[in-house]
Amino acid sequence: MSFSTPRNDGTFAAGMPVSRGGWMLALGVTGGLVLLATLPPFVGPETRSLLMTAFSAVCHQLPGRSPHVDGVALAVCHRCYGILWGMLLAAPGFFLFRRWDSLLYRHALPVLAVALVPAGMDWLAGVLGVWQNTPVSRLATGLLFGIVAGYYVTRGAVAVSGRRVGSAAATGKAAE
C-alpha cells in the first residue's frame, strides 16, 4: 500500500501515490450511507424506525419529497439522496479531479458554496412560485453538491490515512 504525502502547500500532485486505505474508507462510508438510506422499504418495522430516526437528524424526510419503494419512503428526501449518491460517486471520481487539487484545496469554501447555488436556486424558485421544483431537480441539485462535497470527504480520508502519527514522515523529522 502506498501512502500519499501532500506537497508543501497541502495538496496532492496528480501523479502522487494515494493511500488505498483512505480511498477505500471514503468509498465504504459513503456506500454504507447510501445503503442505509435505501434500506427502509426492505426491512422490518423496528429496523425501519431505527433508520428513519437516525437519518432524521440530517433530513426533513417529508413524505411528498422522498423517494418511495412499494409505498415505503426511503430514509432521506430526494435532495439528500442525491447528496449521498454524489458523495459515493466522488470517491472513485477523486482520481479524475486530483489534477486540479491545488486549486480545489485553496478555494474549498467558495467551491462548496458554488456547488450549493443550484440547490438554493431550485428551492428559492419553488418558494417564490417561479417554478415548482421536482423530484428530478432536487435529486440532480443534491447530486451536484454531493459530488463536490464527496471530493473533499475522500480527500480528507486519503490525507489522514496517509499520515502515520508519530513517525518521521508525519513529523517531518529525519529518521535516526
Secondary structure, 3 states (H helix, E strand, C coil): CCCCCCCCCCCCCCCCCCCHHHHHHHHHHHHHHHHHHHCHHHCCHHHHHHHHHHHCCCCCCCHHHCCEECCEECCCCHHHHHHHHHHHHHHHHHHHHHHHHHHHHHCHHHHHHHHHHHHHHHHHHHHHCCCCCCHHHHHHHHHHHHHHHHHHHHHHHHHHHCCCCCCHHHHCCCCC
